[in-house]
Amino acid sequence: MWGWPNRFLDRMQAVDTQVCLLGPYSGGGFSEGLDDPQLIDQLPDGYSGGISTDAPDLVLPVIKARFGRP
């Protein structure tokens, strides 16, 4: 995505738009939640957008450790 992460997130914030990440697309053409803790580790430092997940019990501990917030 152009300008990912900082320029993109700054541009979206400037027009009052929230960014929410989804997980990888499945074979059926739909995106699942960001359910793999290893994917959370790939987020840029300081990521401030939302995260869609179907497995909060798996990813919240990683989010709290990385970003200090749920």
N, C-alpha and C positions, 0 to 999 in steps of 0.2 A: 504494500500500500504506500502511496506517495507520502514521503515525509514521516514515515513511522519511526519512532513513536512520537517524539516531541513536537515536531511541526504539525503533524496531523491532529494530535490531542489539543494543541494550542488553538488551531483553526476551529475545531469543533467547539471548544469552550467559548471562543469569541462570538459565536453565533448561537450561544445558549443551547448546545446540543450535547447530550450525554452519549458516551461511547460504552457499549456493553459487549464484551467478548463472548463468543460461543466456542464450543469445541470443534474438533475436526468434522468434516462432512462424512457421513456414513455412506455405504453403498446405495442406500435408498434415496439419496439426494437431499437428506435433511441433516442439519447440524445437531449434534448432541451437546450436552453441557460440557463445560471444561471440567472434567471429572478426574483427570489424571494429575496427581500432585507434581509430577515431573514437568507438565506443561505450565504450571504456575511458576516454577523456577525459571522458565524461559521469558517471563514477562519482564519488560524493561524496569530498571530501578525507578522508583517514584511513580509507577503507574497509578493513576487515580480514578480510572473508569470503573465500570461495573463488570461483574463476572457472572455468567449464567452457569449454574452447575446443578446436577442431579445427585451429587454426592458431597454435601457439605461436611459430613463427618470425615471425609478423606482430605479435602482441600483447605478447610478453614484453619487447621493447625499450621499448614504451610504458609497461608496468607498472613496469619498473625505473626509468625516468625519472621517473614520477609518484610512485611509492610507495617507491622505493629498495630494492625486494625483488622476487624472482620469485614 
